[in-house]
Amino acid sequence: MRPKSHSLEIHKRRIRRPFSVGEVESLVQAVEQLGTGRWRDVKLQAFENAKHRTYVDLKDKWKTLVHTAQIAPHQRRGDPVPQELLDRVIAANNYWAAHQAKEQAELEA
């Protein structure tokens, strides 16, 4: 039995493109305004013209930024992110985590 034609399609891997400091700034600013968990909205607001960035890329980068901000500077890898941005990541992450916890508590009450 011959394979179906669609199984012969060649899938190209996307080229990994590190986030620039400007992109990190845009991501942080959008999350500060919109919150976590609204990655499609973040994409539309801050990365609408960045065809190489998906909203999953943005979610993953945010998760990495939160982790990076929580570890010691000597443990960090890759291009350095300014500490001021990492401080904003922690503040935004704490704010939206508290906001989500409050909403959840109101739903359960």
N, C-alpha and C positions, 0 to 999 in steps of 0.2 A: 504494500500500500504506500502510495506516495504522500509525502507531507503536504499539508495545505499550504497554499501560496503565502498566507500571512505569516507562517512560521519561518519563512525565508527572509523576512525583513531584517535588515541590519539595524540594530539599535546602537546609536552612538552615545557614549557617556558624555555627560556635560563636563566641560572644563571647569575645574575648581578655581574660583576666583576669590582670593582673600578680601575681606571687607576693608575698605579704606577707613581712616579716622573720620572722614566726612560722612560716610555711610553709617558708621556707628553713632555719630552725633544725630543723624536723622532718625535712626531707629530709637534711640533713647528719647528724643523729643516726642516722637509719635506715641511711644508707650506711656510716657508721662501723661499725655493728653487722653489717650484712648484706653489704656490698661492692657493687661496681659490677657491672652485668650481671644483677642480680636485681631488675629494676624492678617486676615483678609482686609480688614479696614486699615490696618497699619500699612499694608502693601499699597492699597489704593491711595492713601493720603501721602505717604512719604516716598514710595518707590514705584509710582505708577509708570514712569518712563524707563525703569530699570528692568528690561526684559530678562536679564540674566539672573534676577532674584525672584524666587517664589515665596509665597507666604510661609511655606515650610522652612525655607532657608532663614527667614526672619525669626521664626520661632526657635529654631536651633541655635542661631547666633545669640539670641537673648538668653537662652539657657546657659550657653557657654560664657557669656558676659557675667551672669550672676555667679557662676562658679569661679570665674577668674577674680572677681571682686572679693570673694570670700577667702581666697588663699593668699599666702605670703608672696610678696613681690619676687623673691628669688625662685619660687616654684612656677612662675608664669612662663609660658612659651610663646613663640611667635612675635609678631610686631607688637610693641608695647601700646597699650591703650592709656591715654592720660588718666591720672588718678582722679581728677575732677569728674570725668565721665563715669568712672567706676563708682564713685561716691553717689552720683545721680542714679546709677543702675540700682544700687542697694536701696536708696530712698524710694524709688518708684516701685521696686519689687515689694518692699515692706508695706507701702501704702496700698497697693492693689491687693496684696494678700489679706490685709486687714479689712479692706472693702469687701472682698469676696466672702470672708468669714462672717462679717456683719450681715450681708445679704442672706447667707445660708442660715444664720441664726434666726433671722426674721421669717424665713420660709418655714422653719420648724416650729416657730412659736404659735 
